[in-house]
Amino acid sequence: METDFKNVPKHYAARTQEKMQDVLMDPKGVGPAIHYYMIRGGVDQKNITVWEPGTISGEYIKTYGHYHVGDLSETYWIIFGEGVALLQKLKKDAEGQMIADEVEEFKAIPVKVGDKIFMSPEEGHLVVNTGQTYFATADDSPVDFEDRDPVSFPGHADYELVKKMRGFAYYVVEHEGQPALKKNPLYKSIEKEDLGGLEVIE
């Protein structure tokens, strides 16, 4: 077997507290130096992501969240711990551009080991660790190893709409020891929603 090791140093990437402040419910909240870690293998080897447990001002630790650029679906496999996946599809304007603050459909999906989640091309998504331990997933998203910065976001994903809205339409928060949802006040409308049995708190 011939193996090309040139991309090995680029496999590891991390999301720091500093980067995550863009999308936190409380940007000034105290969190871990690194929120989650990724080993980027792409479609063939899969990407492995590991979340720290805990909350920041009551919000569970999560991924940044993104929308796909182009006709790209993605599947996540839950391999350790428990969490909640948030999927949302934005409305589009007359030119076919996504409207940042208007949600066509929102879903919250509680997940555990053995579960699989499919994200269609138009569904933005982020995943939250709601357990007491690390949370770990594998996914089949492609990776561009030509990124100039190995910890930069991959080129197939759009993070700007999530950044603009400081997260998704709901935050996943701890309430009486259980995960619940808290609405993000920056969103103007949500047309259809499936909250996965989670309570909504003020």
C-alpha positions in Angstrom: 0.0 0.0 0.0 1.3 3.4 -1.0 0.3 6.2 1.3 0.7 9.9 0.7 1.3 11.6 4.1 1.6 15.2 2.9 -1.8 16.3 4.2 -1.5 14.6 7.7 -0.5 17.9 9.4 -3.7 19.5 8.0 -6.1 16.8 9.4 -6.4 18.4 12.8 -8.6 21.5 13.3 -10.1 23.0 16.4 -12.8 25.6 17.2 -11.7 28.0 19.9 -13.7 30.0 22.4 -12.6 33.1 20.5 -14.0 31.9 17.1 -17.2 30.6 18.8 -18.1 33.9 20.4 -19.6 34.9 17.0 -22.5 32.5 17.5 -23.0 32.1 21.3 -26.2 33.1 23.0 -23.9 35.0 25.4 -20.7 36.1 23.6 -19.1 37.1 26.9 -19.9 33.8 28.6 -17.0 31.8 30.0 -16.2 28.6 28.1 -13.4 26.2 27.4 -10.4 27.3 25.4 -11.4 24.8 22.7 -15.1 23.9 22.2 -14.6 21.0 19.7 -11.9 19.1 17.9 -11.9 17.7 14.3 -9.8 15.1 12.5 -10.6 15.9 8.9 -10.5 12.9 6.6 -13.1 13.9 4.0 -15.5 11.6 2.2 -13.2 8.5 2.1 -11.9 8.5 5.7 -14.7 10.5 7.2 -14.3 13.4 9.6 -14.3 12.8 13.3 -15.6 15.6 15.6 -15.4 15.6 19.4 -17.2 18.1 21.6 -16.3 19.1 25.1 -19.2 18.7 27.6 -20.6 21.7 29.5 -22.5 24.9 29.1 -21.7 28.6 28.5 -24.1 30.9 30.3 -26.6 28.0 30.2 -26.1 27.2 26.5 -24.7 23.7 25.7 -21.4 23.5 23.7 -22.1 23.2 19.9 -20.6 23.4 16.5 -20.5 26.8 14.7 -23.2 25.8 12.2 -23.2 26.3 8.4 -25.1 26.1 5.2 -23.8 24.2 2.2 -22.6 25.8 -1.0 -24.0 23.9 -4.0 -25.8 20.6 -4.2 -24.1 18.9 -1.3 -25.8 16.6 1.3 -24.1 15.3 4.4 -24.6 12.4 6.9 -23.6 12.3 10.6 -23.2 9.1 12.6 -23.3 9.4 16.4 -20.5 7.3 17.8 -20.4 8.5 21.5 -22.5 10.5 23.9 -25.7 12.3 23.3 -26.8 15.6 21.8 -29.2 17.5 19.7 -28.9 18.3 16.0 -30.4 21.5 14.7 -31.4 21.7 11.0 -32.9 24.8 9.4 -33.8 25.8 5.9 -34.0 29.5 5.1 -36.5 31.2 2.9 -35.3 32.6 -0.4 -35.8 35.9 -2.1 -36.8 36.5 -5.8 -33.2 36.0 -6.9 -32.9 32.7 -5.1 -30.7 34.0 -2.3 -31.3 32.8 1.3 -32.9 35.3 3.6 -30.9 35.3 6.8 -33.7 36.0 9.3 -36.6 34.1 7.8 -36.8 30.3 8.4 -38.8 28.1 6.1 -38.4 25.0 8.3 -36.6 24.3 11.6 -36.0 20.9 13.2 -34.5 19.9 16.6 -33.5 16.2 16.7 -32.3 14.6 19.9 -29.6 12.0 19.1 -27.7 9.2 20.8 -25.1 6.5 20.0 -26.1 4.6 16.8 -28.2 7.3 15.4 -27.7 8.6 11.8 -28.7 12.1 10.6 -29.1 13.1 7.0 -28.7 16.8 6.1 -30.1 17.7 2.7 -28.3 20.2 0.5 -30.5 23.2 1.6 -30.5 22.4 5.4 -28.1 24.4 7.5 -27.0 22.4 10.5 -25.2 22.4 13.8 -24.9 19.8 16.5 -24.9 20.3 20.3 -23.4 18.2 23.1 -26.1 17.8 25.8 -24.5 15.0 27.7 -22.1 14.8 30.7 -19.2 13.4 28.6 -17.5 14.0 25.3 -19.8 13.8 22.3 -18.4 12.3 19.1 -19.6 12.0 15.5 -18.3 10.8 12.2 -19.5 12.6 9.0 -18.9 12.4 5.2 -18.4 16.1 4.4 -15.7 16.8 1.8 -12.4 18.5 2.9 -10.3 20.9 0.8 -6.7 20.3 2.0 -5.6 23.2 -0.1 -7.0 25.6 2.5 -4.2 28.1 3.3 -5.0 27.9 7.0 -5.5 24.3 8.2 -7.9 25.4 10.9 -10.0 27.5 8.5 -13.5 26.5 7.6 -13.8 24.2 4.6 -14.6 25.8 1.3 -17.9 24.0 0.7 -19.6 25.7 3.6 -21.1 29.1 4.2 -20.8 30.3 7.8 -21.6 34.0 7.2 -25.4 33.7 7.5 -25.0 31.9 10.8 -22.5 34.5 12.0 -24.9 37.4 11.0 -27.7 35.9 13.0 -25.5 34.9 16.0 -26.5 31.2 15.6 -29.6 29.4 14.6 -33.3 30.2 15.3 -33.1 28.5 18.7 -30.3 27.9 21.2 -30.1 24.6 23.1 -29.9 25.4 26.8 -29.9 23.6 30.1 -33.2 23.9 32.0 -33.7 22.0 35.2 -31.0 19.6 34.2 -32.4 18.8 30.8 -31.9 20.3 27.3 -34.5 22.9 26.2 -34.8 25.5 23.5 -34.5 29.3 23.8 -35.5 31.4 20.8 -32.9 33.6 19.1 -34.6 37.0 19.0 -32.8 38.1 15.8 -34.9 35.8 13.6 -38.0 37.5 12.2 -40.1 34.4 11.3 -40.2 30.6 11.5 -42.8 29.1 9.1 -42.7 25.5 10.1 -40.9 23.8 13.1 -40.5 20.4 14.7 -38.9 20.9 18.2 -38.2 17.2 18.8 -40.2 17.2 22.1 -37.9 19.8 23.6 -39.5 22.4 25.9 -39.2 26.1 24.8 -38.3 28.5 27.6 -38.2 32.3 27.8 
